[in-house]
């Protein structure tokens, strides 16, 4: 092989993006497409019904969007860094599903003229007096006595840093443990909104989330057992 050919091959290799960058770019395009699709369809498909949103509808949409955002972050880390196809498939499903749901909830908040985040704290909408009545057959979760500084199941900054710095089986196990606890921590909010939200759209979404995350929680419990690891205690 000539010197020119060697130089050309070296230059091409230097310019070739890494697998991680390709995955990251694909994920970015996927998320942009998902959010754009949700916003374009929202006026026709995702518009809540004619019922006035209650504190439950608004608070749930704000808090669950924030709760989901961390799950999307964790799933993105696992999707890029894990070498276990089973873990990567789960991470992909969680990332795409929950990013789509974030788009829906934030679109509703825009329609209602509400901010994307409640600056006074979390879960204050889970009180007996925050909704006009009980709708549907779902069982509401426990009522809160006031706003909380954090939501159950959320990973700490230290845990997120440790996840980003982990590799191999350690990363896979940590991701499964953190995501399982994250899913379990959101159950009270899902059950409460499914039972007490005023709009049909929010009740339906909360119920769908609850069923999906219950299946994923069972899968993660099985995956942890296969790896000889135990779930984390609720924080």
Number of C-alpha atoms within 10 A of each C-alpha: 5 7 8 9 10 11 11 12 12 12 11 11 11 10 9 10 10 11 10 12 11 13 15 16 12 12 18 13 11 15 17 13 13 18 19 14 13 19 19 12 13 17 13 9 10 16 14 20 12 9 10 12 21 18 20 29 26 24 26 26 27 24 24 22 22 17 22 22 16 18 24 22 15 22 26 22 21 28 24 18 20 21 15 14 10 11 20 20 14 17 26 17 15 22 25 18 16 21 22 19 20 22 20 24 24 20 23 26 20 12 13 13 9 15 12 19 18 17 10 11 14 22 25 20 25 26 17 14 11 17 19 15 12 16 18 13 9 16 16 20 18 13 17 14 12 14 16 13 10 14 20 18 21 23 20 12 9 9 14 19 11 13 22 15 12 19 16 11 13 12 22 23 23 22 27 27 20 23 27 24 22 25 22 18 18 21 20 19 26 26 20 25 32 33 24 28 29 27 20 18 20 27 24 16 17 24 18 14 20 21 13 14 19 16 10 18 19 12 15 22 16 14 19 20 12 10 11 9 15 15 17 15 8 13 12
